[in-house]
Amino acid sequence: MSFTTCLIVMTGGAFGTLARYVVSALALSVSGQMPWGTLVVNITGSFLIGFFGTLTLAHGRFPVSENWRLFVMIGMCGGYTTFSSFSLQTLDLLRQGALSRALVNVAASVVLCVAAVAIGHQVAALMNGGATEVAQLPLEEEAS
C-alpha cells in the first residue's frame, strides 16, 4: 500500500460520496415512506461493481490498470454504496412501528442488489469474452 494508492482510493471515494449525495438529494421528493434514494444507490452501486470488476479484468478485452480498478471498485463504489445508511433507515422504520416497510426495505435491498451485481457481471462477461471473475485481488471484494 503506497501513498499514491491511498490517494487514488481517496479520490474515488470522494467522487462516489458526491454521487451518492446527488442521487439521495434527487430522490428526496419521492422518499416519503421508503428510503428510495438509498435503495437506488445500493442497486446501482452493486451493478457498477459487478460490471466494472468483470469488464476490466487483466486478461479480458478491456483491461485497465489496477489503480483504475482500485479507484472505481474500492474508492467510488465504497464511497457510493450506503449499507450503513440502509441499516439506520431500516432501524428507523422499525422504531416507527413500520415493520412491513422495514421488511420490504431489507428484502428489496438484498434481493435487488445481489441481482444487480449478477446482472452487471453477466453484461460485462458477454462484452469481455465470457469472463467468470469479478475480483482479481482479495482487496477488491472489500469495496462495499
C-alpha positions as CSV (number, residue, x, y, z in Angstrom):
1,M,0.0,0.0,0.0
2,S,1.6,3.2,-1.2
3,F,0.7,6.8,-0.6
4,T,-0.2,7.1,-4.3
5,T,-2.6,4.1,-4.0
6,C,-4.2,5.8,-0.9
7,L,-4.7,9.0,-2.9
8,I,-6.3,7.0,-5.8
9,V,-8.7,5.3,-3.5
10,M,-9.5,8.5,-1.6
11,T,-10.2,10.4,-4.8
12,G,-12.5,7.7,-6.0
13,G,-14.2,7.7,-2.6
14,A,-14.8,11.5,-2.9
15,F,-16.5,11.0,-6.3
16,G,-18.6,8.1,-5.0
17,T,-19.6,10.1,-2.0
18,L,-20.6,13.1,-4.1
19,A,-22.6,10.8,-6.5
20,R,-24.4,9.3,-3.5
21,Y,-25.3,12.7,-2.2
22,V,-26.7,13.8,-5.6
23,V,-28.8,10.6,-6.1
24,S,-30.1,10.8,-2.5
25,A,-31.0,14.5,-2.8
26,L,-32.8,13.9,-6.1
27,A,-34.8,11.1,-4.5
28,L,-36.0,13.1,-1.5
29,S,-39.2,14.2,-3.2
30,V,-40.3,10.5,-3.6
31,S,-38.8,9.1,-0.4
32,G,-41.7,9.9,1.9
33,Q,-42.4,6.4,3.3
34,M,-39.4,4.4,2.0
35,P,-35.7,5.4,1.6
36,W,-35.8,5.1,-2.2
37,G,-32.5,7.1,-2.7
38,T,-30.6,4.6,-0.6
39,L,-32.2,1.7,-2.4
40,V,-31.3,3.2,-5.8
41,V,-27.7,3.9,-4.7
42,N,-27.2,0.3,-3.4
43,I,-28.7,-1.2,-6.6
44,T,-26.7,0.9,-9.0
45,G,-23.5,0.6,-6.9
46,S,-24.0,-3.2,-6.9
47,F,-24.4,-3.2,-10.7
48,L,-21.4,-0.9,-11.1
49,I,-19.0,-3.1,-9.1
50,G,-20.2,-6.3,-10.8
51,F,-20.0,-4.7,-14.3
52,F,-16.7,-2.8,-13.9
53,G,-15.0,-5.6,-12.0
54,T,-15.8,-8.2,-14.7
55,L,-15.3,-5.9,-17.7
56,T,-11.8,-4.7,-16.8
57,L,-10.1,-7.9,-15.8
58,A,-6.4,-8.0,-16.8
59,H,-6.9,-11.0,-19.1
60,G,-10.1,-9.7,-20.7
61,R,-10.9,-7.5,-23.7
62,F,-11.0,-4.2,-21.7
63,P,-8.2,-4.3,-19.2
64,V,-7.4,-1.3,-17.1
65,S,-4.6,-0.8,-14.6
66,E,-5.0,-2.0,-11.0
67,N,-5.0,1.7,-10.0
68,W,-8.2,2.3,-12.1
69,R,-9.8,-0.8,-10.6
70,L,-9.0,0.4,-7.0
71,F,-10.3,3.9,-7.9
72,V,-13.6,2.5,-9.1
73,M,-14.2,-0.6,-7.0
74,I,-12.7,0.4,-3.7
75,G,-12.9,4.2,-3.9
76,M,-16.0,5.1,-5.9
77,C,-18.2,2.1,-5.0
78,G,-17.1,2.2,-1.4
79,G,-18.0,5.9,-1.2
80,Y,-21.2,5.5,-3.2
81,T,-22.9,2.5,-1.6
82,T,-24.6,3.1,1.6
83,F,-25.2,0.0,3.6
84,S,-24.7,1.9,6.9
85,S,-27.5,4.3,5.8
86,F,-29.6,1.4,4.8
87,S,-29.2,-0.1,8.2
88,L,-30.0,3.2,10.0
89,Q,-33.1,3.8,7.9
90,T,-34.3,0.2,8.5
91,L,-33.9,0.7,12.2
92,D,-35.8,4.0,12.0
93,L,-38.7,2.2,10.2
94,L,-38.7,-0.5,12.9
95,R,-38.7,2.1,15.6
96,Q,-41.6,3.9,14.0
97,G,-43.5,0.6,14.1
98,A,-43.4,0.2,10.3
99,L,-42.4,-3.5,10.4
100,S,-43.8,-4.3,6.9
101,R,-42.0,-1.3,5.3
102,A,-38.8,-2.3,7.1
103,L,-39.1,-5.9,5.8
104,V,-39.7,-4.7,2.3
105,N,-36.7,-2.4,2.6
106,V,-34.5,-5.3,3.7
107,A,-35.8,-7.8,1.2
108,A,-35.7,-5.4,-1.7
109,S,-32.2,-4.2,-0.9
110,V,-30.7,-7.7,-0.5
111,V,-32.5,-9.3,-3.5
112,L,-32.2,-6.3,-5.9
113,C,-28.6,-5.6,-5.0
114,V,-27.5,-9.2,-5.4
115,A,-29.4,-9.3,-8.7
116,A,-27.8,-6.0,-9.8
117,V,-24.3,-7.3,-9.2
118,A,-25.1,-10.5,-11.0
119,I,-26.6,-8.6,-14.0
120,G,-23.6,-6.2,-14.1
121,H,-21.3,-9.2,-14.1
122,Q,-23.3,-11.0,-16.9
123,V,-23.5,-8.0,-19.1
124,A,-19.7,-7.3,-18.7
125,A,-18.9,-11.0,-19.2
126,L,-20.7,-11.0,-22.5
127,M,-18.7,-8.0,-23.6
128,N,-15.5,-9.4,-22.2
129,G,-15.3,-12.8,-23.8
130,G,-17.2,-14.8,-21.1
131,A,-15.1,-13.8,-18.1
132,T,-16.0,-15.6,-15.0
133,E,-14.2,-13.5,-12.3
134,V,-15.2,-10.1,-11.0
135,A,-12.4,-9.5,-8.5
136,Q,-8.7,-10.0,-9.3
137,L,-7.4,-9.3,-5.8
138,P,-9.0,-10.2,-2.4
139,L,-9.0,-6.4,-1.6
140,E,-11.4,-5.7,-4.4
141,E,-14.1,-7.8,-2.8
142,E,-13.9,-5.4,0.2
143,A,-15.2,-2.5,-1.8
144,S,-18.6,-2.0,-0.5
